[in-house]
């Protein structure tokens, strides 16, 4: 699915080299499709390979000492910070004609 997302982004960059709201929406939708397929893959895997004993072992592993859930929670918080505090990216070329030293 990531290959399809990358190809959509490359096509959008070629068709619309400057900033365009619709291009940004198209890229966001392609990234959302990748996220949706990843979540669906996990859900299908849990459904197909459901074994309560395995999930109990995983839970016991993460609750066996204090540091493992702390690391898991810290990585989750850091991920949320990167997601929601990131500056929006600008699409298109940063240079315009006449600004290049070689022109």
Biopython code that builds the backbone (N, CA, C, O; Angstrom):
import numpy as np
from Bio.PDB.StructureBuilder import StructureBuilder

atoms = [
    (1, "UNK", "N", (0.822, -1.192, 0.000)),
    (1, "UNK", "CA", (0.000, 0.000, 0.000)),
    (1, "UNK", "C", (0.870, 1.261, 0.000)),
    (1, "UNK", "O", (0.492, 2.284, -0.573)),
    (2, "UNK", "N", (2.018, 1.181, 0.637)),
    (2, "UNK", "CA", (2.906, 2.343, 0.671)),
    (2, "UNK", "C", (3.419, 2.691, -0.727)),
    (2, "UNK", "O", (3.666, 3.858, -1.029)),
    (3, "UNK", "N", (3.576, 1.682, -1.570)),
    (3, "UNK", "CA", (4.006, 1.940, -2.947)),
    (3, "UNK", "C", (2.957, 2.762, -3.686)),
    (3, "UNK", "O", (3.295, 3.680, -4.434)),
    (4, "UNK", "N", (1.692, 2.436, -3.477)),
    (4, "UNK", "CA", (0.616, 3.187, -4.115)),
    (4, "UNK", "C", (0.589, 4.613, -3.583)),
    (4, "UNK", "O", (0.402, 5.555, -4.353)),
    (5, "UNK", "N", (0.774, 4.784, -2.273)),
    (5, "UNK", "CA", (0.807, 6.115, -1.675)),
    (5, "UNK", "C", (1.940, 6.946, -2.272)),
    (5, "UNK", "O", (1.735, 8.106, -2.630)),
    (6, "UNK", "N", (3.120, 6.368, -2.380)),
    (6, "UNK", "CA", (4.263, 7.089, -2.936)),
    (6, "UNK", "C", (4.026, 7.451, -4.388)),
    (6, "UNK", "O", (4.361, 8.557, -4.811)),
    (7, "UNK", "N", (3.456, 6.541, -5.155)),
    (7, "UNK", "CA", (3.190, 6.850, -6.564)),
    (7, "UNK", "C", (2.154, 7.958, -6.699)),
    (7, "UNK", "O", (2.274, 8.805, -7.585)),
    (8, "UNK", "N", (1.145, 7.967, -5.843)),
    (8, "UNK", "CA", (0.149, 9.044, -5.884)),
    (8, "UNK", "C", (0.808, 10.382, -5.556)),
    (8, "UNK", "O", (0.530, 11.388, -6.208)),
    (9, "UNK", "N", (1.683, 10.394, -4.545)),
    (9, "UNK", "CA", (2.355, 11.641, -4.180)),
    (9, "UNK", "C", (3.264, 12.138, -5.298)),
    (9, "UNK", "O", (3.318, 13.340, -5.558)),
    (10, "UNK", "N", (3.974, 11.241, -5.959)),
    (10, "UNK", "CA", (4.849, 11.647, -7.060)),
    (10, "UNK", "C", (4.026, 12.202, -8.215)),
    (10, "UNK", "O", (4.392, 13.220, -8.802)),
    (11, "UNK", "N", (2.933, 11.553, -8.541)),
    (11, "UNK", "CA", (2.075, 12.038, -9.632)),
    (11, "UNK", "C", (1.508, 13.411, -9.287)),
    (11, "UNK", "O", (1.472, 14.297, -10.141)),
    (12, "UNK", "N", (1.069, 13.592, -8.058)),
    (12, "UNK", "CA", (0.528, 14.896, -7.648)),
    (12, "UNK", "C", (1.609, 15.962, -7.721)),
    (12, "UNK", "O", (1.335, 17.083, -8.150)),
    (13, "UNK", "N", (2.837, 15.639, -7.310)),
    (13, "UNK", "CA", (3.930, 16.611, -7.390)),
    (13, "UNK", "C", (4.237, 16.999, -8.832)),
    (13, "UNK", "O", (4.564, 18.153, -9.108)),
    (14, "UNK", "N", (4.135, 16.044, -9.751)),
    (14, "UNK", "CA", (4.413, 16.344, -11.156)),
    (14, "UNK", "C", (3.293, 17.153, -11.795)),
    (14, "UNK", "O", (3.553, 18.057, -12.589)),
    (15, "UNK", "N", (2.060, 16.836, -11.457)),
    (15, "UNK", "CA", (0.916, 17.530, -12.050)),
    (15, "UNK", "C", (0.747, 18.918, -11.457)),
    (15, "UNK", "O", (0.396, 19.861, -12.165)),
    (16, "UNK", "N", (0.994, 19.045, -10.171)),
    (16, "UNK", "CA", (0.796, 20.320, -9.475)),
    (16, "UNK", "C", (2.066, 20.670, -8.707)),
    (16, "UNK", "O", (2.147, 20.404, -7.508)),
    (17, "UNK", "N", (3.074, 21.271, -9.381)),
    (17, "UNK", "CA", (4.342, 21.539, -8.699)),
    (17, "UNK", "C", (4.261, 22.646, -7.646)),
    (17, "UNK", "O", (5.085, 22.681, -6.732)),
    (18, "UNK", "N", (3.303, 23.531, -7.754)),
    (18, "UNK", "CA", (3.155, 24.594, -6.752)),
    (18, "UNK", "C", (2.123, 24.176, -5.715)),
    (18, "UNK", "O", (1.415, 23.185, -5.898)),
    (19, "UNK", "N", (2.040, 24.938, -4.621)),
    (19, "UNK", "CA", (1.103, 24.624, -3.541)),
    (19, "UNK", "C", (-0.327, 24.656, -4.065)),
    (19, "UNK", "O", (-0.732, 25.599, -4.746)),
    (20, "UNK", "N", (-1.077, 23.626, -3.742)),
    (20, "UNK", "CA", (-2.470, 23.530, -4.146)),
    (20, "UNK", "C", (-3.210, 22.778, -3.033)),
    (20, "UNK", "O", (-2.768, 21.719, -2.589)),
    (21, "UNK", "N", (-4.323, 23.330, -2.597)),
    (21, "UNK", "CA", (-5.086, 22.714, -1.517)),
    (21, "UNK", "C", (-5.565, 21.333, -1.916)),
    (21, "UNK", "O", (-5.541, 20.414, -1.097)),
    (22, "UNK", "N", (-5.995, 21.168, -3.144)),
    (22, "UNK", "CA", (-6.495, 19.874, -3.593)),
    (22, "UNK", "C", (-5.375, 18.837, -3.656)),
    (22, "UNK", "O", (-5.603, 17.658, -3.384)),
    (23, "UNK", "N", (-4.177, 19.270, -4.010)),
    (23, "UNK", "CA", (-3.033, 18.355, -4.014)),
    (23, "UNK", "C", (-2.733, 17.894, -2.593)),
    (23, "UNK", "O", (-2.453, 16.717, -2.365)),
    (24, "UNK", "N", (-2.791, 18.815, -1.642)),
    (24, "UNK", "CA", (-2.553, 18.468, -0.251)),
    (24, "UNK", "C", (-3.611, 17.483, 0.247)),
    (24, "UNK", "O", (-3.286, 16.529, 0.954)),
    (25, "UNK", "N", (-4.862, 17.708, -0.114)),
    (25, "UNK", "CA", (-5.935, 16.799, 0.288)),
    (25, "UNK", "C", (-5.728, 15.421, -0.331)),
    (25, "UNK", "O", (-5.938, 14.407, 0.334)),
    (26, "UNK", "N", (-5.322, 15.375, -1.590)),
    (26, "UNK", "CA", (-5.058, 14.098, -2.248)),
    (26, "UNK", "C", (-3.947, 13.323, -1.566)),
    (26, "UNK", "O", (-4.050, 12.109, -1.391)),
    (27, "UNK", "N", (-2.879, 14.020, -1.178)),
    (27, "UNK", "CA", (-1.776, 13.358, -0.473)),
    (27, "UNK", "C", (-2.224, 12.876, 0.899)),
    (27, "UNK", "O", (-1.867, 11.775, 1.321)),
    (28, "UNK", "N", (-3.001, 13.692, 1.593)),
    (28, "UNK", "CA", (-3.498, 13.288, 2.914)),
    (28, "UNK", "C", (-4.413, 12.075, 2.820)),
    (28, "UNK", "O", (-4.362, 11.188, 3.673)),
    (29, "UNK", "N", (-5.247, 12.033, 1.792)),
    (29, "UNK", "CA", (-6.128, 10.878, 1.614)),
    (29, "UNK", "C", (-5.334, 9.612, 1.308)),
    (29, "UNK", "O", (-5.673, 8.534, 1.796)),
    (30, "UNK", "N", (-4.287, 9.736, 0.506)),
    (30, "UNK", "CA", (-3.450, 8.573, 0.212)),
    (30, "UNK", "C", (-2.756, 8.080, 1.482)),
    (30, "UNK", "O", (-2.660, 6.873, 1.706)),
    (31, "UNK", "N", (-2.271, 9.004, 2.314)),
    (31, "UNK", "CA", (-1.635, 8.605, 3.573)),
    (31, "UNK", "C", (-2.666, 7.993, 4.525)),
    (31, "UNK", "O", (-2.358, 7.047, 5.251)),
    (32, "UNK", "N", (-3.878, 8.526, 4.523)),
    (32, "UNK", "CA", (-4.942, 7.955, 5.344)),
    (32, "UNK", "C", (-5.304, 6.546, 4.910)),
    (32, "UNK", "O", (-5.625, 5.698, 5.742)),
    (33, "UNK", "N", (-5.252, 6.297, 3.608)),
    (33, "UNK", "CA", (-5.528, 4.944, 3.116)),
    (33, "UNK", "C", (-4.465, 3.960, 3.593)),
    (33, "UNK", "O", (-4.773, 2.809, 3.901)),
    (34, "UNK", "N", (-3.215, 4.413, 3.653)),
    (34, "UNK", "CA", (-2.146, 3.548, 4.169)),
    (34, "UNK", "C", (-2.390, 3.242, 5.642)),
    (34, "UNK", "O", (-2.253, 2.098, 6.074)),
    (35, "UNK", "N", (-2.755, 4.273, 6.416)),
    (35, "UNK", "CA", (-3.037, 4.068, 7.840)),
    (35, "UNK", "C", (-4.214, 3.119, 8.027)),
    (35, "UNK", "O", (-4.160, 2.218, 8.864)),
    (36, "UNK", "N", (-5.267, 3.317, 7.259)),
    (36, "UNK", "CA", (-6.444, 2.450, 7.352)),
    (36, "UNK", "C", (-6.094, 1.005, 7.022)),
    (36, "UNK", "O", (-6.549, 0.085, 7.703)),
    (37, "UNK", "N", (-5.287, 0.797, 5.979)),
    (37, "UNK", "CA", (-4.926, -0.581, 5.610)),
    (37, "UNK", "C", (-4.041, -1.225, 6.680)),
    (37, "UNK", "O", (-4.125, -2.431, 6.908)),
    (38, "UNK", "N", (-3.193, -0.425, 7.336)),
    (38, "UNK", "CA", (-2.366, -0.980, 8.411)),
    (38, "UNK", "C", (-3.230, -1.396, 9.600)),
    (38, "UNK", "O", (-3.033, -2.470, 10.168)),
    (39, "UNK", "N", (-4.179, -0.551, 9.973)),
    (39, "UNK", "CA", (-5.080, -0.881, 11.086)),
    (39, "UNK", "C", (-5.944, -2.087, 10.735)),
    (39, "UNK", "O", (-6.156, -2.965, 11.571)),
    (40, "UNK", "N", (-6.440, -2.132, 9.503)),
    (40, "UNK", "CA", (-7.249, -3.275, 9.069)),
    (40, "UNK", "C", (-6.423, -4.561, 9.066)),
    (40, "UNK", "O", (-6.937, -5.628, 9.401)),
    (41, "UNK", "N", (-5.157, -4.466, 8.693)),
    (41, "UNK", "CA", (-4.289, -5.650, 8.700)),
    (41, "UNK", "C", (-4.099, -6.187, 10.110)),
    (41, "UNK", "O", (-4.127, -7.399, 10.327)),
    (42, "UNK", "N", (-3.907, -5.286, 11.068)),
    (42, "UNK", "CA", (-3.769, -5.720, 12.462)),
    (42, "UNK", "C", (-5.066, -6.365, 12.942)),
    (42, "UNK", "O", (-5.036, -7.413, 13.588)),
    (43, "UNK", "N", (-6.201, -5.745, 12.629)),
    (43, "UNK", "CA", (-7.483, -6.300, 13.063)),
    (43, "UNK", "C", (-7.736, -7.680, 12.452)),
    (43, "UNK", "O", (-8.209, -8.587, 13.137)),
    (44, "UNK", "N", (-7.423, -7.833, 11.181)),
    (44, "UNK", "CA", (-7.606, -9.127, 10.528)),
    (44, "UNK", "C", (-6.662, -10.164, 11.122)),
    (44, "UNK", "O", (-7.058, -11.310, 11.332)),
    (45, "UNK", "N", (-5.419, -9.778, 11.396)),
    (45, "UNK", "CA", (-4.469, -10.698, 12.013)),
    (45, "UNK", "C", (-4.920, -11.154, 13.390)),
    (45, "UNK", "O", (-4.799, -12.332, 13.725)),
    (46, "UNK", "N", (-5.443, -10.226, 14.193)),
    (46, "UNK", "CA", (-5.953, -10.594, 15.518)),
    (46, "UNK", "C", (-7.148, -11.529, 15.377)),
    (46, "UNK", "O", (-7.267, -12.509, 16.112)),
    (47, "UNK", "N", (-8.023, -11.227, 14.437)),
    (47, "UNK", "CA", (-9.206, -12.066, 14.233)),
    (47, "UNK", "C", (-8.824, -13.478, 13.783)),
    (47, "UNK", "O", (-9.379, -14.457, 14.283)),
    (48, "UNK", "N", (-7.886, -13.590, 12.850)),
    (48, "UNK", "CA", (-7.525, -14.898, 12.309)),
    (48, "UNK", "C", (-6.694, -15.740, 13.274)),
    (48, "UNK", "O", (-6.844, -16.960, 13.336)),
    (49, "UNK", "N", (-5.819, -15.077, 14.020)),
    (49, "UNK", "CA", (-4.887, -15.818, 14.858)),
    (49, "UNK", "C", (-5.191, -15.632, 16.344)),
    (49, "UNK", "O", (-4.279, -15.659, 17.171)),
    (50, "UNK", "N", (-6.447, -15.446, 16.682)),
    (50, "UNK", "CA", (-6.840, -15.195, 18.060)),
    (50, "UNK", "C", (-6.489, -16.391, 18.936)),
    (50, "UNK", "O", (-6.959, -17.510, 18.728)),
    (51, "UNK", "N", (-5.658, -16.112, 19.907)),
    (51, "UNK", "CA", (-5.299, -17.122, 20.906)),
    (51, "UNK", "C", (-5.153, -16.374, 22.224)),
    (51, "UNK", "O", (-4.196, -15.623, 22.413)),
    (52, "UNK", "N", (-6.091, -16.577, 23.126)),
    (52, "UNK", "CA", (-6.119, -15.810, 24.365)),
    (52, "UNK", "C", (-4.854, -16.008, 25.178)),
    (52, "UNK", "O", (-4.424, -15.091, 25.878)),
    (53, "UNK", "N", (-4.248, -17.187, 25.102)),
    (53, "UNK", "CA", (-3.012, -17.447, 25.833)),
    (53, "UNK", "C", (-1.871, -16.551, 25.376)),
    (53, "UNK", "O", (-1.088, -16.070, 26.195)),
    (54, "UNK", "N", (-1.777, -16.328, 24.073)),
    (54, "UNK", "CA", (-0.728, -15.462, 23.535)),
    (54, "UNK", "C", (-0.925, -14.021, 23.991)),
    (54, "UNK", "O", (0.040, -13.352, 24.360)),
    (55, "UNK", "N", (-2.156, -13.541, 23.970)),
    (55, "UNK", "CA", (-2.418, -12.170, 24.398)),
    (55, "UNK", "C", (-2.170, -11.997, 25.896)),
    (55, "UNK", "O", (-1.744, -10.930, 26.337)),
    (56, "UNK", "N", (-2.435, -13.038, 26.670)),
    (56, "UNK", "CA", (-2.125, -12.978, 28.108)),
    (56, "UNK", "C", (-0.622, -12.888, 28.318)),
    (56, "UNK", "O", (-0.170, -12.140, 29.184)),
    (57, "UNK", "N", (0.166, -13.636, 27.541)),
    (57, "UNK", "CA", (1.625, -13.579, 27.638)),
    (57, "UNK", "C", (2.150, -12.192, 27.263)),
    (57, "UNK", "O", (3.051, -11.667, 27.917)),
    (58, "UNK", "N", (1.584, -11.605, 26.212)),
    (58, "UNK", "CA", (1.997, -10.257, 25.808)),
    (58, "UNK", "C", (1.673, -9.256, 26.919)),
    (58, "UNK", "O", (2.497, -8.402, 27.247)),
    (59, "UNK", "N", (0.486, -9.360, 27.493)),
    (59, "UNK", "CA", (0.099, -8.462, 28.580)),
    (59, "UNK", "C", (1.009, -8.643, 29.793)),
    (59, "UNK", "O", (1.425, -7.663, 30.412)),
    (60, "UNK", "N", (1.313, -9.884, 30.128)),
    (60, "UNK", "CA", (2.204, -10.149, 31.264)),
    (60, "UNK", "C", (3.607, -9.622, 31.004)),
    (60, "UNK", "O", (4.274, -9.154, 31.927)),
    (61, "UNK", "N", (4.060, -9.694, 29.757)),
    (61, "UNK", "CA", (5.389, -9.175, 29.419)),
    (61, "UNK", "C", (5.466, -7.677, 29.686)),
    (61, "UNK", "O", (6.435, -7.192, 30.271)),
    (62, "UNK", "N", (4.439, -6.948, 29.254)),
    (62, "UNK", "CA", (4.473, -5.499, 29.421)),
    (62, "UNK", "C", (4.169, -5.062, 30.849)),
    (62, "UNK", "O", (4.491, -3.934, 31.221)),
    (63, "UNK", "N", (3.568, -5.908, 31.643)),
    (63, "UNK", "CA", (3.269, -5.531, 33.026)),
    (63, "UNK", "C", (4.189, -6.221, 34.031)),
    (63, "UNK", "O", (3.967, -6.125, 35.238)),
    (64, "UNK", "N", (5.221, -6.915, 33.544)),
    (64, "UNK", "CA", (6.100, -7.656, 34.449)),
    (64, "UNK", "C", (6.981, -6.739, 35.290)),
    (64, "UNK", "O", (7.311, -7.080, 36.425)),
    (65, "UNK", "N", (7.364, -5.594, 34.761)),
    (65, "UNK", "CA", (8.118, -4.626, 35.548)),
    (65, "UNK", "C", (7.676, -3.213, 35.178)),
    (65, "UNK", "O", (6.861, -3.024, 34.275)),
    (66, "UNK", "N", (8.212, -2.245, 35.869)),
    (66, "UNK", "CA", (7.750, -0.859, 35.743)),
    (66, "UNK", "C", (8.248, -0.180, 34.470)),
    (66, "UNK", "O", (7.553, 0.677, 33.925)),
    (67, "UNK", "N", (9.420, -0.536, 33.991)),
    (67, "UNK", "CA", (10.054, 0.200, 32.903)),
    (67, "UNK", "C", (9.406, -0.066, 31.538)),
    (67, "UNK", "O", (9.365, 0.834, 30.699)),
    (68, "UNK", "N", (8.905, -1.274, 31.303)),
    (68, "UNK", "CA", (8.341, -1.598, 29.982)),
    (68, "UNK", "C", (7.094, -0.780, 29.657)),
    (68, "UNK", "O", (7.016, -0.224, 28.561)),
    (69, "UNK", "N", (6.105, -0.680, 30.567)),
    (69, "UNK", "CA", (4.964, 0.178, 30.229)),
    (69, "UNK", "C", (5.336, 1.653, 30.178)),
    (69, "UNK", "O", (4.715, 2.427, 29.449)),
    (70, "UNK", "N", (6.357, 2.048, 30.959)),
    (70, "UNK", "CA", (6.807, 3.436, 30.923)),
    (70, "UNK", "C", (7.413, 3.769, 29.563)),
    (70, "UNK", "O", (7.135, 4.831, 29.006)),
    (71, "UNK", "N", (8.231, 2.880, 29.030)),
    (71, "UNK", "CA", (8.825, 3.088, 27.704)),
    (71, "UNK", "C", (7.741, 3.098, 26.628)),
    (71, "UNK", "O", (7.784, 3.917, 25.710)),
    (72, "UNK", "N", (6.778, 2.196, 26.739)),
    (72, "UNK", "CA", (5.681, 2.144, 25.776)),
    (72, "UNK", "C", (4.868, 3.435, 25.807)),
    (72, "UNK", "O", (4.540, 3.985, 24.756)),
    (73, "UNK", "N", (4.541, 3.920, 26.998)),
    (73, "UNK", "CA", (3.768, 5.161, 27.121)),
    (73, "UNK", "C", (4.577, 6.357, 26.632)),
    (73, "UNK", "O", (4.031, 7.236, 25.966)),
    (74, "UNK", "N", (5.871, 6.403, 26.954)),
    (74, "UNK", "CA", (6.715, 7.517, 26.518)),
    (74, "UNK", "C", (6.825, 7.559, 25.000)),
    (74, "UNK", "O", (6.767, 8.636, 24.407)),
    (75, "UNK", "N", (6.983, 6.399, 24.363)),
    (75, "UNK", "CA", (7.070, 6.379, 22.903)),
    (75, "UNK", "C", (5.748, 6.802, 22.267)),
    (75, "UNK", "O", (5.739, 7.432, 21.209)),
    (76, "UNK", "N", (4.644, 6.459, 22.904)),
    (76, "UNK", "CA", (3.335, 6.880, 22.398)),
    (76, "UNK", "C", (3.183, 8.397, 22.501)),
    (76, "UNK", "O", (2.711, 9.039, 21.562)),
    (77, "UNK", "N", (3.580, 8.968, 23.634)),
    (77, "UNK", "CA", (3.481, 10.425, 23.824)),
    (77, "UNK", "C", (4.396, 11.159, 22.855)),
    (77, "UNK", "O", (3.999, 12.167, 22.270)),
    (78, "UNK", "N", (5.608, 10.666, 22.680)),
    (78, "UNK", "CA", (6.538, 11.301, 21.738)),
    (78, "UNK", "C", (5.992, 11.232, 20.313)),
    (78, "UNK", "O", (6.134, 12.186, 19.548)),
    (79, "UNK", "N", (5.375, 10.122, 19.958)),
    (79, "UNK", "CA", (4.763, 10.004, 18.630)),
    (79, "UNK", "C", (3.652, 11.025, 18.445)),
    (79, "UNK", "O", (3.554, 11.655, 17.392)),
    (80, "UNK", "N", (2.814, 11.192, 19.463)),
    (80, "UNK", "CA", (1.737, 12.185, 19.377)),
    (80, "UNK", "C", (2.289, 13.602, 19.258)),
    (80, "UNK", "O", (1.734, 14.426, 18.531)),
    (81, "UNK", "N", (3.371, 13.886, 19.963)),
    (81, "UNK", "CA", (3.981, 15.215, 19.861)),
    (81, "UNK", "C", (4.474, 15.463, 18.443)),
    (81, "UNK", "O", (4.246, 16.540, 17.892)),
    (82, "UNK", "N", (5.148, 14.479, 17.840)),
    (82, "UNK", "CA", (5.615, 14.637, 16.471)),
    (82, "UNK", "C", (4.463, 14.806, 15.494)),
    (82, "UNK", "O", (4.574, 15.560, 14.527)),
    (83, "UNK", "N", (3.366, 14.116, 15.736)),
    (83, "UNK", "CA", (2.235, 14.184, 14.819)),
    (83, "UNK", "C", (1.533, 15.534, 14.896)),
    (83, "UNK", "O", (1.251, 16.149, 13.868)),
    (84, "UNK", "N", (1.251, 15.997, 16.113)),
    (84, "UNK", "CA", (0.412, 17.178, 16.252)),
    (84, "UNK", "C", (1.180, 18.489, 16.360)),
    (84, "UNK", "O", (0.576, 19.552, 16.217)),
    (85, "UNK", "N", (2.466, 18.456, 16.603)),
    (85, "UNK", "CA", (3.249, 19.685, 16.697)),
    (85, "UNK", "C", (4.070, 19.956, 15.451)),
    (85, "UNK", "O", (4.785, 20.956, 15.394)),
    (86, "UNK", "N", (3.988, 19.104, 14.467)),
    (86, "UNK", "CA", (4.766, 19.292, 13.247)),
    (86, "UNK", "C", (4.236, 20.481, 12.466)),
    (86, "UNK", "O", (3.032, 20.735, 12.431)),
    (87, "UNK", "N", (5.147, 21.199, 11.845)),
    (87, "UNK", "CA", (4.754, 22.318, 11.009)),
    (87, "UNK", "C", (4.245, 21.775, 9.681)),
    (87, "UNK", "O", (4.806, 20.819, 9.148)),
    (88, "UNK", "N", (3.185, 22.378, 9.141)),
    (88, "UNK", "CA", (2.690, 21.908, 7.840)),
    (88, "UNK", "C", (3.740, 22.142, 6.758)),
    (88, "UNK", "O", (4.424, 23.165, 6.745)),
    (89, "UNK", "N", (3.852, 21.190, 5.869)),
    (89, "UNK", "CA", (4.843, 21.331, 4.811)),
    (89, "UNK", "C", (4.268, 22.118, 3.653)),
    (89, "UNK", "O", (3.062, 22.107, 3.408)),
    (90, "UNK", "N", (5.132, 22.788, 2.962)),
    (90, "UNK", "CA", (4.749, 23.556, 1.776)),
    (90, "UNK", "C", (4.985, 22.689, 0.550)),
    (90, "UNK", "O", (6.011, 22.019, 0.435)),
    (91, "UNK", "N", (4.034, 22.710, -0.351)),
    (91, "UNK", "CA", (4.175, 21.958, -1.587)),
    (91, "UNK", "C", (4.757, 22.853, -2.663)),
    (91, "UNK", "O", (4.630, 24.076, -2.605)),
    (92, "UNK", "N", (5.385, 22.249, -3.625)),
    (92, "UNK", "CA", (5.888, 23.003, -4.755)),
    (92, "UNK", "C", (7.338, 23.416, -4.584)),
    (92, "UNK", "O", (7.974, 23.118, -3.574)),
    (93, "UNK", "N", (7.842, 24.105, -5.586)),
    (93, "UNK", "CA", (9.229, 24.548, -5.584)),
    (93, "UNK", "C", (9.381, 25.786, -4.722)),
    (93, "UNK", "O", (8.515, 26.661, -4.710)),
    (94, "UNK", "N", (10.488, 25.851, -4.004)),
    (94, "UNK", "CA", (10.757, 27.026, -3.181)),
    (94, "UNK", "C", (11.402, 28.129, -4.000)),
    (94, "UNK", "O", (11.335, 29.303, -3.635)),
    (95, "UNK", "N", (12.030, 27.750, -5.116)),
    (95, "UNK", "CA", (12.672, 28.745, -5.954)),
    (95, "UNK", "C", (11.744, 29.155, -7.089)),
    (95, "UNK", "O", (10.980, 28.342, -7.610)),
    (96, "UNK", "N", (11.818, 30.370, -7.447)),
    (96, "UNK", "CA", (11.084, 30.822, -8.625)),
    (96, "UNK", "C", (12.107, 31.350, -9.626)),
    (96, "UNK", "O", (13.263, 31.585, -9.276)),
    (97, "UNK", "N", (11.681, 31.534, -10.855)),
    (97, "UNK", "CA", (12.608, 31.997, -11.889)),
    (97, "UNK", "C", (13.130, 33.362, -11.518)),
    (97, "UNK", "O", (12.405, 34.210, -10.998)),
    (98, "UNK", "N", (14.387, 33.553, -11.793)),
    (98, "UNK", "CA", (15.019, 34.841, -11.506)),
    (98, "UNK", "C", (15.741, 34.849, -10.166)),
    (98, "UNK", "O", (16.579, 35.719, -9.929)),
    (99, "UNK", "N", (15.440, 33.910, -9.293)),
    (99, "UNK", "CA", (16.103, 33.846, -7.989)),
    (99, "UNK", "C", (17.317, 32.943, -7.995)),
    (99, "UNK", "O", (18.074, 32.929, -7.024)),
    (100, "UNK", "N", (17.521, 32.199, -9.050)),
    (100, "UNK", "CA", (18.629, 31.281, -9.119)),
    (100, "UNK", "C", (19.901, 32.040, -9.507)),
    (100, "UNK", "O", (19.870, 32.882, -10.405)),
    (101, "UNK", "N", (20.988, 31.756, -8.854)),
    (101, "UNK", "CA", (22.243, 32.449, -9.121)),
    (101, "UNK", "C", (22.784, 32.123, -10.493)),
    (101, "UNK", "O", (23.571, 32.886, -11.052)),
    (102, "UNK", "N", (22.366, 30.988, -11.043)),
    (102, "UNK", "CA", (22.898, 30.572, -12.348)),
    (102, "UNK", "C", (22.085, 31.101, -13.520)),
    (102, "UNK", "O", (22.459, 30.874, -14.670)),
    (103, "UNK", "N", (20.971, 31.806, -13.259)),
    (103, "UNK", "CA", (20.133, 32.330, -14.357)),
    (103, "UNK", "C", (20.800, 33.504, -15.034)),
    (103, "UNK", "O", (20.245, 34.071, -15.975)),
]
sb = StructureBuilder()
sb.init_structure("model")
sb.init_model(0)
sb.init_chain("A")
sb.init_seg("    ")
for serial, (resi, resn, name, xyz) in enumerate(atoms, 1):
    if name == "N":
        sb.init_residue(resn, " ", resi, " ")
    sb.init_atom(name, np.array(xyz, "f"), 0.0, 1.0, " ", f" {name:<3s}", serial, name[0])
structure = sb.get_structure()
